[in-house]
Amino acid sequence: MKIEKDEITIRDFTETDLPLMFKWLTDKRVLEYYEGRDVRFTMDTLS
């Protein structure tokens, strides 16, 4: 699925997104605002 409006695009999560998602979900500054902050993420748990 892909939704586009003006300059915003929403698409399905793909395997190529994993490295960036992993970077975000292991960053303490991001996790401060993320409700899953007590969960330890690995590349395996994201895929």
C-alpha positions in Angstrom: 0.0 0.0 0.0 1.2 3.5 -0.8 -0.5 6.7 0.1 0.7 10.0 -1.3 -0.5 13.5 -0.6 1.5 16.7 -1.3 5.0 16.0 0.0 4.1 13.2 2.3 4.2 9.5 1.4 3.2 6.6 3.6 4.2 3.1 2.5 4.5 -0.3 3.9 7.6 -1.1 6.0 10.2 -3.0 4.1 13.4 -4.9 5.0 15.5 -2.0 3.7 13.9 0.1 6.6 15.4 -2.1 9.3 18.7 -0.4 9.8 17.2 3.0 10.3 14.4 1.7 12.5 17.0 -0.2 14.6 19.0 3.0 14.9 15.9 4.9 16.2 14.8 2.2 18.6 18.2 2.0 20.2 18.6 5.7 20.7 17.9 6.9 24.2 16.7 10.3 23.0 14.1 8.6 20.8 13.1 6.0 23.5 12.4 8.8 26.0 9.3 9.5 24.0 8.5 6.0 22.7 6.0 3.9 24.7 8.1 0.7 24.1 11.2 2.2 25.7 11.5 -0.7 28.2 11.8 -3.2 25.4 15.3 -4.1 24.0 15.2 -4.2 20.2 17.4 -6.3 18.0 17.4 -6.6 14.2 15.7 -10.0 14.7 12.9 -8.6 16.8 12.2 -5.9 14.2 12.0 -8.2 11.2 
